[in-house]
Amino acid sequence: MSKFFDLQLLSIIAIKQFITKNSYLHLQMTEATAPRTHTYTKQTAPTIHYRVAMPKPETHLFEVTLRLAGYLSPVLDLKLPVWTPGSYLVREYARHLQDFAAFGDDKPLNWQKISKNHWQVETGNASQVTISYRIFANELSVRTNHLDSTHGYFNGAALFFRIPGWEEQPIQITVVPPYPQWQVTTALPPVPKKANTFCASDFDILVDNPFEIGLHQLHHFDVLGKPHELAIWGKGNYQVQQIIADFKKIIEVEAQMFGGLPYERYVFLLHLFAQAYGGLEHKNCCSLIYQRFGFRDREKYERFIQLVAHEFFHLWNVKRIRPKAFEVFDYDQENYTPSLWFCEGTTSYYDLLIPLRAGIYDAKSFLNYMSKEITRYETTPGRKVQPLSESSFDAWIKLYRQDANSSNSQMSYYLKGEMVSFLLDLLIRSRHRNQQSLDDVIRKMWHQFGKNEIGYTPAQLQEVIELITGIDLTDFFKRYIDGIEDLPFNEYLEPFGLQLVPEKEEEEPYLGIRVNTENGKEIIKFVAAGSPAQLAGIDPGDELLAIDGLRVGTNGLGDRLKDYQPQDIIQVTIFHQDELRTLPVTLASPLSGKYQLKAVENPSPTQKENFAGWLGAPLTTLR
């Protein structure tokens, strides 16, 4: 079914590319708008200028003014995007817009709202049209807007209107900080002789360049002859020189893989917060958010570097090497593709591998991180329910909308995509004695699709992987990408002298619940599908009270269960929808809670050679 829908989308995109963008005449074919009585005619391109002010940042309100000069049509359509590329969820940015007003030659204009994100203005043939509105910005994430007394941050999709038919017109943006000491950082080029004014060559570029405004630290450094900037907002225990040194290593390794850097200047925007983690890629920059005290502990710092490697790798994979469904963005609705596993999952595999190649950690650390990823995969019940291609396709309604049953019914395309990419890399390397690898797949995709930003279809992606592997992968794709068969880790690990070993972290019998303390109550947050708890009738949201008549909570649950054996029947007392219940539960045998990659006993010379060729270290380093 997903392939059928993908073909439909490709047809729609082909039609959109065929129709010219230089006339409003085609809008009735390409825009989901209300019926209109007027007719658009060709006109010379208007000039588009946005002004973004924040006179009272403590109110969290950006004040935006759009000025159009030379706009000759009697009707102006304005659409606010509902999502931003790189974050696959309709976020309804229009819900944060207020105080909309329209003026023509300084006189009020009539306007109406056509749909949730669509405003329509009667211009009255005014020579200059001015639109003003406010955007409430109090969500600190890499994909939204945030404004307070310390800084302002915004993404174009969440702040600026798209003018249908004029998406390819250049756009100027002037930022007006609330205080003279606040600086503005963005990857957009500045307009000469205009303070805090920048130019985007088209709407896609405007959306793709976030802004940071405030008293952030700004550090400059060069890599491979190109300027880079690191803007840091927030306090933390980071060491700037160490971060920059490791950033340089990441950049150099990835540039070497692709044969150079596809930009003239690059900006890292880093926000430091409490317990935050995330990133969003852009063509010439990235936004990162990380826990402010996550830099001293070595493992936490390496996790941060993996985040950087991930977002920087997206420069190629996603921003330029992208599925056909993303070749032309539709900002009004979901853009479906079954290939997000390659966009995000393959990038997730490389975000572990790149720091190894950069010398930031060693092969043993890499395998430990990979073991943790495999453990997360193997302990997710949803892997037996949702195929990888379906997970990609349904990102819009599932991955970013987690509920109490998500782990039972869903499989992250990030995580399983990483696992499949791992196996494909091992397969290619074992067949070609490390003379070819998944690197060659990425490079082929770069040269065939990425350089000219031509979208690829799922079939073309499979063709490239098969070309590099040298075999027909129809069965592989059917079983592991479009199907839900268990991944054969040990089959692919064996040529490299490795094996995946399940380990039992705890010896207590299996109950199958996860409990959190909330407002002094022990709330069951997750019940595993098919677990003893589910079979007994325990649900997420129930309040756990006691086992065999004695109170039990989050911290003591594991210890209590150690007093029992598999097949013992315990009496679990809960509040279920305010009703007191005591349910008999038959405990099961312990499950494997941890998986570890280990060297096989007595590896052969070929296995040792393959391992060294893959990770650049002898297999004995694992002993």
Beta strands, then each sheet from edge to edge (+ up, - down):
strand 1: 47-53
strand 2: 61-69
strand 3: 75-79
strand 4: 97-104
strand 5: 107-108
strand 6: 111-115
strand 7: 118-122
strand 8: 128-136
strand 9: 146-147
strand 10: 151-154
strand 11: 171-176
strand 12: 183-185
strand 13: 197-200
strand 14: 211-214
strand 15: 217-223
strand 16: 226-233
strand 17: 266-273
strand 18: 277-281
strand 19: 285-291
strand 20: 498-503
strand 21: 513-518
strand 22: 521-527
strand 23: 543-547
strand 24: 550-551
strand 25: 569-576
strand 26: 579-586
strand 27: 594-599
sheet 1: 5+ 4- 8+ 2- 1+ 11+ 13-
sheet 2: 3+ 7- 6+
sheet 3: 9+ 10- 14+ 12-
sheet 4: 15+ 16- 17- 19- 18+
sheet 5: 20+ 27-
sheet 6: 21+ 22-
sheet 7: 24+ 23- 25+ 26-
end
